[in-house]
Amino acid sequence: MQSSRVIKITSRQSAPITATANLLDYEIPPGNYDLSRSYLEIQSSMTQVATDLALYVGRYPNVAANPSVYDNISLVRHGSLRSSSKGVIETSRHVNVRKNNMIPFADSQGKQLSHLYSGKFQGFQDRNGLMASQWRSVRKTGANGTVSKSHEHIVPLKDIFNFAKHDYYSTRRHGDLSINLEMAPESMVPYPILTDANSYVPVGYWANIEAPQTLANGVITTPAPAPAAGTDFPQPVTMSRTYHDIGQSPFFVGQLVTVSGTNVAAVDTRITLITYTPGATRTIQLTFADALPILVGPAAAMSIVTRAPVAAPTVVFPKADLVLVEVDEAPSPPDEYQYTTYKVQEDTQPTVNLNKNYIIGPLCKNVVICMPPALGAGNPRDLLAKKPVDSYRLSVNNKYVQNRLIPLFTNNGGGRQTYTGLHKTQLIKAFDNMDEGMAGPGYILPAEGALNSQFDPSQMNYSIMCPVPLTGSQKMLGVELNMNGANTVDQLFIFEETIAMLK
C-alpha cells in the first residue's frame, strides 16, 4: 500500500487577501503528488468589537431575494497551472462561475445539502430553517460571552484544475509545478442572523419559534406586584415562554437586544448572563448589561427583540495555504496524461434575443453556456445562471444540433416550474460526453427557508449544455437564445471543454 504525507505550502504573498491584493503564487517542490487529494486552505475570520458582537454568515453580495447556496470555489476567480519543463498545463478562467453552475447538475441533492454544513461559504440550517454562524462560538448559558472564531474554506485542487483529478504526478518526469491564482474575496459579505429585518430569519421565527408553544419568544414575565415608577425593572428577568431544553432558546450570551414595555423606555443593551431552570419549570432567566428604568406607573408588557450592531463586521482572509498530498514513487508511473480543460469566451451583448456565431476549438467536445445576472452598481456579477432563458437552439458549422427550438422550462401551476424533457435530454447528453453522468436535478439549493422550494423559478439554473463533435479544425458555434421579452441577454460565458494531453 502506498504511503502518503501531507505538506503545506505558503504563497509568495504574505499580506492578507483583499479585493486589490488578490494574487497568490505557489511553487511546488520536487516530489510525487496525489493532486486529486490536494487542496487550497483559505483562512477567514470576521472582525467585530466583542461588546458589539452579533451573529453573521457569509453570503454572495446583494443577493437579498432568494439567496442560494454557493460553493467555496466562489473565492477563486482564475487559475493557472504550469510545469517548469512542459509549460502551461491548464488555465482556468472564471472557474467560480463554471463550477457553481455545474454543481446543481453534477452533484446529488444530498451532496449539495452537505455544502450547507461543510462548504462554509454560508451557515447551515437548523430544524427551524435558521442559519448557524460559522464565525461565532455561541454560548447559551453562563456569563462567558459568545466569541469570534476563524475557520478554513477548503477548495479541492481538482475543482480548480481538471488536470488535478490525477492521483499521481512526478515532478522528476514532467517538471516542477507552479500555481497562480486570482482570488475573489469580495465574493463574500457578512449578513446578519436573528435581527428582525433583512436577515436570515424565517417569517415568524422571532415571534413564535416552536410549535405548539403559543407564547411569543420575547415576552418577559412581570413580577407581582409590578415594579413601580422611579425604580429599575428587576434583573434577571424571567422569560414567559418555557423551553424543553436550552438548545431551543434563540438567546445567547452577548446577544444584542432592545428591551421595552409599558412605562419602560426602549433600552439598547446586550445579554450578559443566561441561566436555565430545568425540570417542571423549564424557564430561562436573562441579565442585561444596562438597567431598565421605569418612567411612570407600574411596568407591564415587557418584551425584548434582537437588534443589529452599530457597524457590520468585515470578512478578513489572512492567508491561503496549498496543502499537498505527497506519495511514494510509483514503480510504473504514467508517461502521459490525457485530461480535459475549459476555455471560456466572454461576450457582452445587450439584446432581447441573441443569434450569433462563435469560433470554438477543434478538440472541443462540450459547450456550457452560463448567463449570470448583474447585481447592481458596486457589486460583482452573480455567479449562478439565474437569468431566465425561454428557449434556445445551437448549431455547429451551420448545422443545427437540435431540429427545433428547445423550451427550457414549463409551468406546472402554483408557481412551479420544471425543465422540459427536451432540455433535460441535452443536459444528459452533455454529461454523458463528459464521462461523468448527471446526478443532480439542476435546481439551485436555497440558502434559507424550506429546502423543498426547488421548483421556485428563482431557484432554477438556466445553464445550457450541449455535446459537439470533434473535428480536425476550428468549428463555428451558432447560439440562439430567446428571452421572451422578460429579460435581456447581457454577459455571456461560453465554456469549451477541450481535450488536452501532457506527454
C-alpha positions in Angstrom: 0.0 0.0 0.0 1.4 3.4 -1.0 2.1 5.7 1.9 1.4 9.4 1.8 2.5 12.6 3.6 0.8 16.0 3.8 2.8 19.2 3.3 1.6 22.7 3.5 3.0 25.5 1.2 2.5 29.2 1.7 2.1 31.6 -1.1 4.8 34.1 -2.1 2.4 36.8 -1.0 2.3 37.2 2.8 -0.2 40.0 3.1 -3.9 39.3 3.7 -6.0 38.6 0.6 -8.1 41.6 -0.4 -10.0 42.8 -3.5 -6.9 44.7 -4.7 -4.2 42.3 -3.3 -5.8 39.1 -4.7 -3.0 37.2 -6.4 -1.5 34.0 -5.0 1.6 32.2 -6.3 2.8 28.8 -5.2 6.0 26.9 -6.1 5.6 23.2 -5.6 8.9 21.5 -4.5 10.2 18.4 -6.3 8.3 15.2 -5.4 5.5 12.8 -6.3 2.0 14.1 -5.5 -1.6 12.9 -5.4 -3.2 16.1 -6.8 -6.7 14.6 -6.5 -6.5 14.8 -2.7 -4.6 18.1 -2.5 -6.5 21.3 -1.7 -6.4 25.1 -1.1 -7.0 26.1 2.5 -8.3 29.6 2.8 -8.4 31.1 6.3 -11.1 33.6 7.1 -12.4 35.5 10.2 -14.9 38.2 10.9 -13.7 41.2 12.9 -16.1 42.8 15.3 -15.9 44.5 18.7 -16.6 42.0 21.4 -19.2 44.2 23.1 -21.0 44.7 19.8 -20.9 41.0 18.7 -23.7 39.7 16.5 -24.2 36.5 14.5 -23.3 36.7 10.9 -23.0 34.3 7.9 -21.2 34.8 4.6 -23.3 35.5 1.6 -22.8 36.4 -2.0 -23.1 40.1 -2.5 -26.5 41.7 -2.8 -28.5 38.5 -3.3 -31.2 39.6 -0.9 -34.1 37.9 -2.7 -34.0 34.1 -2.7 -30.3 33.7 -1.6 -28.8 30.4 -2.8 -26.0 28.1 -1.7 -22.6 29.0 -3.1 -19.5 26.7 -3.1 -16.1 27.6 -1.6 -14.9 27.8 -5.2 -16.6 31.2 -5.3 -13.5 32.6 -3.7 -11.3 31.6 -6.7 -11.8 33.5 -10.0 -8.9 32.4 -12.3 -6.1 29.8 -12.0 -3.1 28.7 -14.0 -1.1 25.5 -13.6 2.4 25.4 -15.1 5.2 22.9 -15.5 8.8 24.1 -15.5 9.6 21.8 -18.4 6.3 21.4 -20.2 4.9 24.9 -20.0 1.3 25.8 -19.3 -0.7 22.6 -18.4 -4.1 24.3 -17.7 -5.6 27.7 -17.5 -9.0 28.0 -15.7 -10.7 31.4 -16.2 -14.0 32.2 -14.3 -13.8 28.8 -12.6 -16.1 30.2 -9.9 -18.8 30.8 -12.5 -18.4 27.4 -14.2 -18.1 25.3 -11.1 -21.0 26.9 -9.2 -23.3 26.3 -12.2 -22.1 22.7 -12.7 -22.7 21.6 -9.1 -26.6 21.6 -9.3 -26.3 19.1 -12.2 -23.2 17.2 -11.2 -23.9 16.6 -7.5 -26.9 14.9 -6.0 -29.1 17.0 -3.8 -27.8 15.2 -0.7 -24.3 16.2 -1.6 -25.4 19.8 -2.3 -27.1 19.8 1.1 -23.8 18.9 2.7 -22.3 22.1 1.3 -24.5 23.9 3.9 -22.6 22.1 6.6 -19.1 21.7 5.1 -19.0 24.4 2.5 -18.6 27.3 5.0 -19.5 29.9 2.4 -22.7 30.3 4.3 -24.1 28.9 7.5 -26.1 25.7 7.8 -29.8 25.5 8.7 -31.2 24.1 11.9 -34.6 22.4 12.2 -36.3 25.8 12.2 -34.7 26.9 9.0 -32.4 29.3 10.9 -28.8 29.8 9.9 -25.9 29.0 12.3 -22.9 31.2 12.2 -19.6 29.8 11.1 -17.7 32.7 12.6 -19.1 32.6 16.2 -18.8 30.2 19.1 -22.2 30.6 20.7 -22.6 30.4 24.4 -26.1 29.5 25.6 -25.7 29.7 29.3 -23.4 31.3 31.9 -21.6 34.6 31.9 -18.9 33.9 29.3 -19.9 35.7 26.1 -20.1 34.4 22.6 -16.7 34.8 20.9 -15.4 35.1 17.4 -13.6 32.3 15.7 -11.8 31.7 12.4 -12.3 28.8 10.0 -10.9 27.5 6.8 -12.6 27.3 3.4 -11.4 24.1 1.7 -11.2 24.2 -2.1 -10.1 20.9 -3.7 -7.4 21.5 -6.3 -9.4 19.3 -8.8 -12.2 21.9 -8.5 -9.9 24.5 -9.9 -8.0 22.4 -12.4 -9.3 19.3 -14.2 -5.7 18.1 -14.5 -5.6 17.8 -10.7 -8.0 14.8 -10.9 -4.9 12.7 -11.4 -3.7 10.8 -8.4 -0.1 10.7 -9.3 2.3 13.4 -10.7 6.1 13.1 -10.7 8.0 16.4 -10.9 11.1 14.4 -12.0 9.3 13.2 -15.1 7.2 16.2 -16.0 8.7 19.2 -14.3 8.2 21.2 -11.1 4.7 22.7 -10.8 3.8 26.3 -10.1 0.2 27.5 -9.4 -1.0 31.1 -9.9 -4.4 32.1 -8.6 -6.5 35.2 -8.8 -8.9 35.3 -5.8 -12.3 36.9 -5.4 -12.5 37.8 -1.7 -15.2 40.4 -2.5 -17.5 37.4 -3.2 -18.2 37.0 0.5 -20.0 39.7 2.5 -21.3 39.4 6.1 -25.0 39.0 6.6 -26.9 39.1 9.9 -28.8 36.3 11.7 -31.6 36.9 14.2 -32.3 40.5 13.5 -35.8 41.3 12.7 -35.3 42.9 9.2 -33.2 41.9 6.3 -31.6 38.8 7.7 -31.6 35.0 7.6 -34.8 34.7 9.7 -37.8 32.7 8.5 -41.1 34.6 8.8 -42.5 34.4 12.3 -39.3 32.9 13.8 -38.8 35.5 16.5 -42.5 35.9 17.4 -43.2 32.2 17.7 -40.3 29.9 17.1 -41.6 26.5 18.2 -45.0 24.9 17.8 -47.0 24.1 19.8 -45.9 27.0 22.0 -48.3 29.9 21.8 -46.3 32.4 23.9 -44.1 34.7 22.0 -40.3 34.3 22.4 -39.5 37.8 23.6 -42.2 38.1 26.4 -40.8 38.9 29.9 -42.8 37.8 32.9 -43.8 40.8 35.1 -43.3 40.1 38.8 -46.2 40.7 41.2 -46.7 43.4 42.3 -45.5 45.2 39.2 -42.4 47.3 39.7 -43.3 51.0 40.4 -42.1 54.2 38.8 -38.7 55.5 39.9 -37.2 52.0 40.2 -35.5 49.7 37.8 -37.1 46.6 36.4 -35.6 43.7 38.5 -33.0 41.5 36.9 -32.5 38.8 36.0 -35.8 38.7 34.0 -37.7 35.5 33.5 -39.0 34.7 30.1 -42.6 33.8 30.0 -42.2 31.0 27.5 -41.0 27.6 28.6 -38.3 25.6 26.7 -37.8 21.9 26.7 -34.1 22.5 26.8 -31.6 25.4 26.5 -30.9 24.4 22.9 -34.4 25.5 21.8 -33.7 29.0 23.0 -32.8 31.7 20.5 -30.9 33.6 23.2 -27.1 33.6 23.5 -24.7 35.4 25.9 -23.6 38.7 24.3 -26.7 38.9 22.1 -27.7 42.5 21.2 -31.3 43.2 22.1 -33.7 46.1 22.7 -35.8 45.8 25.9 -39.0 47.8 26.3 -42.6 47.8 27.6 -45.4 49.8 29.1 -43.8 52.6 31.1 -40.3 51.4 30.3 -38.5 53.2 27.5 -36.6 51.2 24.9 -33.1 50.3 26.1 -30.5 49.1 23.7 -28.4 46.6 25.6 -27.0 43.1 25.4 -27.4 39.8 27.4 -24.6 39.2 29.9 -25.8 36.2 31.8 -28.2 33.3 31.0 -29.5 30.7 33.4 -31.9 27.8 32.8 -34.2 26.2 35.3 -34.8 22.6 34.2 -37.5 20.1 35.4 -41.1 21.2 35.6 -40.3 24.9 35.4 -38.2 25.0 32.2 -37.7 28.7 32.2 -34.9 31.0 31.1 -33.5 33.9 33.1 -31.6 36.8 31.4 -29.4 39.5 32.8 -28.7 42.6 30.7 -25.7 44.9 30.6 -27.9 48.0 31.3 -30.5 48.9 33.8 -34.2 49.1 32.8 -35.6 52.3 34.4 -39.3 52.5 34.9 -40.6 56.0 34.0 -44.1 56.4 35.2 -46.7 54.0 36.7 -46.0 50.2 37.1 -44.1 48.3 34.4 -46.1 46.0 32.2 -46.0 44.1 28.9 -42.2 43.8 28.9 -40.5 42.2 25.8 -37.2 42.0 24.0 -36.3 41.9 20.4 -32.9 41.4 18.7 -31.1 44.3 17.1 -28.2 44.8 14.7 -24.8 46.1 15.8 -23.7 49.6 15.2 -21.4 48.6 12.4 -21.3 45.4 10.4 -18.2 43.3 10.7 -15.6 42.8 8.0 -14.6 39.5 6.5 -10.8 39.1 6.6 -8.8 36.5 4.7 -5.4 36.4 6.4 -3.8 33.8 4.2 -4.4 30.8 1.9 -2.1 27.7 2.0 -1.7 25.0 -0.5 -2.0 21.5 1.1 -0.4 18.8 -0.9 -0.5 15.0 -0.5 2.9 13.6 -1.3 3.1 9.9 -2.1 5.9 7.4 -2.7 7.3 7.0 -6.2 5.2 4.6 -8.3 7.0 1.6 -9.8 5.4 2.2 -13.2 4.4 5.9 -13.4 2.4 7.1 -16.4 4.3 8.6 -19.3 1.5 10.8 -20.4 -1.8 12.3 -19.1 -5.0 12.8 -21.0 -7.4 15.3 -19.5 -9.9 18.0 -20.4 -9.6 21.7 -19.8 -12.1 24.5 -20.1 -11.6 27.6 -22.3 -14.0 30.4 -22.0 -15.3 33.2 -24.3 -17.0 36.2 -22.7 -19.4 38.3 -24.7 -21.4 41.4 -23.7 -24.4 41.6 -25.9 -27.3 43.7 -24.6 -30.2 42.4 -26.7 -33.6 40.8 -26.0 -32.8 37.8 -28.2 -29.3 36.6 -29.3 -28.5 35.0 -32.6 -24.7 34.9 -33.0 -21.8 32.8 -34.1 -18.7 32.0 -32.1 -15.5 30.2 -33.1 -14.6 27.1 -30.9 -11.6 24.9 -31.0 -11.2 21.6 -33.0 -10.8 19.5 -29.8 -13.9 20.9 -28.1 -16.2 18.1 -27.0 -18.8 20.0 -24.9 -20.1 23.5 -24.6 -21.6 25.0 -21.4 -23.3 28.4 -21.7 -23.9 30.5 -18.5 -25.6 33.9 -18.1 -25.3 35.2 -14.5 -27.4 38.3 -13.9 -25.9 41.7 -12.9 -26.4 42.6 -9.2 -26.3 46.4 -9.5 -23.7 49.1 -9.1 -20.8 48.3 -6.7 -21.5 44.6 -6.7 -19.8 41.8 -8.6 -21.9 39.9 -11.1 -23.8 36.9 -9.7 -22.1 33.6 -10.3 -25.2 31.5 -10.8 -27.1 31.4 -14.1 -30.4 32.6 -12.8 -31.4 34.8 -15.7 -34.4 33.0 -17.3 -33.9 31.8 -20.9 -37.2 30.9 -22.6 -35.9 28.8 -25.5 -32.7 28.1 -27.3 -31.1 26.3 -30.3 -27.4 25.6 -31.1 -25.7 24.9 -34.4 -22.2 23.6 -35.4 -20.8 24.7 -38.7 -24.3 26.0 -39.7 -25.9 22.6 -39.0 -28.5 22.7 -36.2 -27.7 20.3 -33.3 -31.4 20.3 -32.5 -34.2 20.1 -35.1 -36.4 22.6 -33.2 -36.3 25.4 -30.7 -35.9 23.9 -27.2 -38.1 25.4 -24.5 -36.0 25.4 -21.3 -38.9 25.2 -18.7 -42.5 24.5 -18.4 -45.1 25.8 -15.9 -46.7 23.2 -13.7 -49.1 25.6 -12.0 -48.9 27.0 -8.5 -45.7 28.9 -9.3 -43.8 25.6 -10.0 -41.5 25.4 -13.0 -39.7 22.3 -14.2 -37.2 21.6 -17.0 -38.7 20.3 -20.3 -37.9 16.8 -21.4 -36.0 18.2 -24.4 -33.8 20.4 -22.3 -33.1 17.5 -19.8 -32.1 15.4 -22.8 -29.5 18.0 -23.9 -28.1 18.2 -20.3 -27.8 14.4 -20.0 -26.1 14.1 -23.4 -23.5 16.7 -22.4 -22.8 14.9 -19.1 -22.5 11.6 -20.8 -20.0 13.2 -23.1 -18.1 14.5 -20.0 -17.8 10.8 -18.8 -19.4 11.9 -15.5 -23.1 11.3 -15.6 -25.7 13.8 -14.5 -26.5 13.3 -10.8 -28.4 16.4 -9.7 -31.8 17.8 -10.7 -30.3 21.1 -11.7 -32.1 23.3 -9.2 -30.1 25.7 -7.0 -30.3 24.9 -3.4 -31.8 27.7 -1.4 -29.7 29.1 1.4 -32.6 29.8 3.7 -36.2 28.8 4.3 -37.7 25.5 3.1 -35.3 23.2 1.2 -38.2 21.9 -0.9 -38.6 25.2 -2.8 -36.5 23.9 -5.7 -39.4 24.5 -8.1 -39.4 28.2 -7.5 -38.4 29.9 -10.7 -35.7 31.8 -8.8 -34.0 28.5 -7.8 -33.7 27.2 -11.4 -30.4 27.0 -13.1 -30.7 28.3 -16.7 -27.3 26.9 -17.9 -27.3 25.4 -21.4 -25.1 22.4 -22.3 -24.5 20.6 -25.5 -22.1 18.0 -26.8 -20.3 18.9 -30.0 -18.4 16.7 -32.5 -14.6 16.6 -32.5 -13.1 17.8 -35.8 -9.7 18.4 -37.2 -10.2 22.2 -37.5 -12.0 25.0 -35.7 -15.8 25.0 -35.6 -18.4 27.7 -35.8 -20.9 27.5 -32.9 -24.2 29.2 -33.6 -26.1 30.3 -30.4 -29.7 31.3 -30.5 -31.2 32.5 -27.1 -34.7 33.7 -26.8 -35.6 35.6 -23.6 -39.3 36.1 -24.5 -39.1 39.8 -23.7 -38.9 39.4 -19.9 -35.1 39.8 -19.8 -32.2 40.8 -22.0 -29.0 38.9 -22.9 -26.1 40.8 -21.4 -23.0 39.0 -20.0 -22.5 35.6 -21.7 -19.9 32.9 -20.7 -19.3 30.2 -23.2 -17.1 27.4 -21.7 -15.5 24.9 -24.1 -14.5 21.6 -22.6 -11.4 20.7 -24.7 -9.3 17.5 -24.8 -5.6 18.0 -23.8 -2.6 15.8 -23.4 0.6 16.1 -21.3 3.5 13.9 -22.5 
